[in-house]
Amino acid sequence: MLNFTEGNEKAIMRGIFVLSGVIFIAVVVLGMLPQAEHIPPFVKYLPKLNALINATCSVLLITSLYHIKNKNVIMHKKLNLITFVLSSIFLLSYVTFHSFGVETKFPADNPIRPLYLTILISHIILAAVVLPMVLTSFYFGLSNKVAAHRKIAKWSFPIWLYVTITGVIVYLMISPYYQF
């Protein structure tokens, strides 16, 4: 259990929103980069790695929910910390991949394109929304503010789970069109 003072809590909450904003802006800027002249061979493996990480996070989140429903707080915390670390690795991998300006478009003439775009857009929007929620949930959980943790986790958990699951779905839908 961490011990935070009231003054620290305000600073931590500001830090959460600043960090979330910086990450959001970095991802937006990456989306505007031109494709690099030379793309290292390892880059083509990053989307598959990202999908694997997202799939693993989905399973871990569901397992974490199971443990907290069975009042196993220690396992719940461990699983959430592992999921957070994996999500952080995902973010680094995602940023690395997009820093090379690689862009793959779902074919305009594909009849499931509207479905793909709906899933992709909801995934992107909710991925941006969930980061400060997850960080806030972690803060409340680790500082043993259980009521506040439950209140935010009621929203952050399903959104985080949706983002991890749709990350895999987006990968499966777009991966046939990668051109490396």
Rosetta blueprint (number, residue, H / E / L):
1 M L
2 L L
3 N L
4 F L
5 T L
6 E H
7 G H
8 N H
9 E H
10 K H
11 A H
12 I H
13 M H
14 R H
15 G H
16 I H
17 F H
18 V H
19 L H
20 S H
21 G H
22 V H
23 I H
24 F H
25 I H
26 A H
27 V H
28 V H
29 V H
30 L H
31 G L
32 M L
33 L L
34 P L
35 Q L
36 A L
37 E L
38 H L
39 I L
40 P L
41 P H
42 F H
43 V H
44 K H
45 Y H
46 L H
47 P H
48 K H
49 L H
50 N H
51 A H
52 L H
53 I H
54 N H
55 A H
56 T H
57 C H
58 S H
59 V H
60 L H
61 L H
62 I H
63 T H
64 S H
65 L H
66 Y H
67 H H
68 I H
69 K H
70 N L
71 K L
72 N L
73 V H
74 I H
75 M H
76 H H
77 K H
78 K H
79 L H
80 N H
81 L H
82 I H
83 T H
84 F H
85 V H
86 L H
87 S H
88 S H
89 I H
90 F H
91 L H
92 L H
93 S H
94 Y H
95 V H
96 T H
97 F H
98 H H
99 S H
100 F L
101 G L
102 V L
103 E L
104 T L
105 K L
106 F L
107 P L
108 A L
109 D L
110 N L
111 P L
112 I L
113 R H
114 P H
115 L H
116 Y H
117 L H
118 T H
119 I H
120 L H
121 I H
122 S H
123 H H
124 I H
125 I H
126 L H
127 A H
128 A H
129 V H
130 V H
131 L H
132 P H
133 M H
134 V H
135 L H
136 T H
137 S H
138 F H
139 Y H
140 F H
141 G H
142 L H
143 S L
144 N L
145 K L
146 V H
147 A H
148 A H
149 H H
150 R H
151 K H
152 I H
153 A H
154 K H
155 W H
156 S H
157 F H
158 P H
159 I H
160 W H
161 L H
162 Y H
163 V H
164 T H
165 I H
166 T H
167 G H
168 V H
169 I H
170 V H
171 Y H
172 L H
173 M H
174 I H
175 S H
176 P H
177 Y H
178 Y L
179 Q L
180 F L
